[in-house]
Amino acid sequence: LSFVELHARSAFSFLQGASVPEEYADAALKLGLTAIALTDRDGFYGSPRFFFAMKKAGLRGHTGTEVLCTDGGRYPLLVKNRTGYQNLCRLLTRTKLRTEKHPKPGREAAATPEELEEFSAGLLCLTGDAEGPLAMALKQGEGRGCLERLVRTFGRGNVYVELQRHYDRVEEARNQEAVSLARSLQLPLVATNGVCHVQPAQRQILDVFTCLHHKTTLAEAGKLLTKNAERHLKSGTEMARLFADYPEAIFNTSEVSAQLGFELTDLGYEFPRYPLPPGQTEMEFLRVRTIEAARLRYQSGYKRAKPQIEHELRIIENLKLAGYFLIVWDIINFCREEGILAQGRGSAANSAVCYSLGITAVDPVGMGLLFERFLSEERGEWPDIDIDLPSGEKRESVIQHIYRRYGERGAAMTANVITYRDRSAAREVGKVLGFDSATLDRLSRLAPVWVGRTRTIPLKRALPKQD
Amino acid sequence: MYACLHAEGNSAILVDCARHFSPYSEQTSSGTVLIDMRGSAELFGGPQDIASAMNNRAGIPVDVAIARDLDTAIFAARGFRGTTIIPPGQEGAVLAPLSLSLLPCSPEVASILNSWGIRTFGEFAALPAAGIAARLGKEGSHLHRLVRGEGNRQLRPFEDPTRFEETMELESPIELLESLSFLLGRLLHDLCNRLTASSLSADEIHLALTLENAPVHACTLRTALPMRDPMIFLKLLQLELSGRPPAAPIVKIHLELRAMPTRTEQHHLFLALSPEPAKLEVTLSKLTHLLGAENVGTPELLNTHRPDAFRVKRFSGLVTASKTKLPASPALVLRRYRPPRIAQVIQKSECPVHIRSLSLQGSVIRCAGPWRSSGDWWKTERWNRDEWDVALSDGALYRLYEELDTRRWFVEGVYD
């Protein structure tokens, strides 16, 4: 029987998953799994890394997420097609935008049942684990009503009753109720392991993360911690043995996987359209503006620069990036009109088109810079043009201009995900182990000594050294 | 009306004196004590009488000032020798000759006033208030009000750290518990009378017995509820001392009660009455004496996945409404064996098929499991086990478990 893990959380479910996406790809290869669906909590933060790691390993990485609903349930939603991805992105954006930046527990971003219905097209819903909608409804004795509602929301054929087995009595009692309801409503079963870490030993990391998440120590966490180390990635054989009494639940995982046709390389993204004079294409408009500007910029040196400009315009045309350059040009023009100092930097300085349009200040032709460092047909990557802006109100006025021109949902701010480094990790782990501040200081100072070296020094030997 | 006593280096005497006159007093600095004397005319007479009584009570030369507001009383007590009575409305006039050095102002303001040639309270008070506010700001305005006798300081009465303790040094050492009980009874009687006078109770007794040529014999007893019955305290001490008598004759007794507010309880209409605190304490004390403190109390489940984890906490005796919702249908109840019984188990395809232990033996008819739990991985006493629920051929349903690290099997209990 071929098994596909359809419910897995990575470290991008911040402090609620203990393995990074690449670990899943490596483990899937070793365990003989052909595909995994990553369903991090309330976001696609880990999906690109996961998808490309799986692709590199020759496996399929499905996209999904666990969406929190205002009814308190966490709905694992899997993306079937591009419409589903767009719907899920819109749903998440809407819930995040109305939530405060650092929400207090119980006030996190959550979708209403009506929103789930509005954005349900192209999605497939599992009934979830102990925090899922079905488990919560079963507690209230409303399991049947819950499943009927899910079928109404997502459509028959898009709802699978999820079974998980972590050797737990309560969970098994819930499974039996779920199976009975699924059979009476003729809904398919699907087996997952609700994976939170790749290796069994990583349960310890998950427990530490749980403590950090709840701002407590291991000694105080009690039942917040996992009951055992069974939430690791399991092979098809192991899962088939666990669900020997429900073979269809294993078989259905492949069926679900076959329905998940969406890939992150198929986003269908289009740049916002630049407003053009009637009858002109974006490329024609860019060509005219570039040549016009280049004559002014290069003056007598235009002849020398012309072949390079033509070469760059040809590549931009082939890659269909004319709209992108026009948008950047538009931003620079706005800054110029408003007297805001704006300067392109980075690899964009290798482009004569950028120089001509006034985006960058360095002449790449005169300096002999290589355009392909910025944009190449072979690499198949999108270019990025970094523009330095002054901080404060002027920067804000540029941001507001972009929002006005391209729509509130057509532009976005981006952010970095900060990860633990050796010392911060050592300090945080020390905290949950209940170390005092002096020991924490010593431990974090030792971190570079015992982490990241080929021959590690046991902590026990390193720690007794008194200052 | 407030009084201020001032005598450098005699704080203890001043505090003692203040307590004699009013329960509301404040020590503002070393050597200065404020007393709230409002409404005390009936007791002590007019201001002059109060001042003389304070002088007499203190027994040392004390500067006394009595005024309508606290700040004026402080300045007068610190600035004038002997007794100063300031009639209401005369504050500014009385304070006028005082040196500005008494005023608690910042170095900047002091320097400005000095440069203006202002040396006394009166000179400062004569300056226009609006001009002071404009030139010296908020601080200047505040100081200006003070020198005019218009301060609005509030009294911050200190908590009376009264201790309920008694010490008795014995002329001849005593050896018998009966004699000791007699003396303890007397001390407890006095202490409980003091508690009653203060409307307080006690929830802790500290007894320290100084012994002849031996270390101090000390014990601390805590009661579940505050009380002030000397007979109960004596009974508790007797039980404690009979279980753990002093090792040598006693030469000194020190007894202290920890005072607590007396507890008033509103009984719930639908709850059973709590046992009478005094009787409960004596019963608990007797049980503790027989079984050991760790075996008497209320069991409390610990917040952990570790099976059968609980602690015995002190029995409070309070009956409260349970917040736990009872299940609609009765759950299966496990009767645990403590300690669990070692068993020998034969397995087939990982499932137990036959069990033998000291008290039971039989073939497994049906089984469910394994139910796996592990935890406390950061401690030395971690656990890692698989549980099985098995129906044996004897008709009963048991819970077995296997310690995965040692591969040992146990029967944990039987389901009722």
Interface residues (C-beta under 8 A of the other chain):
Chain A: H166 Y167 D168 R169 E172 R203 Q204 D207 L218 G222 K223 L225 K227 N228 A229 E230 L433
Chain B: L302 N303 T304 H305 A368 G369 P370 W371 R372 S373 S374 G375 W377 W378 D386
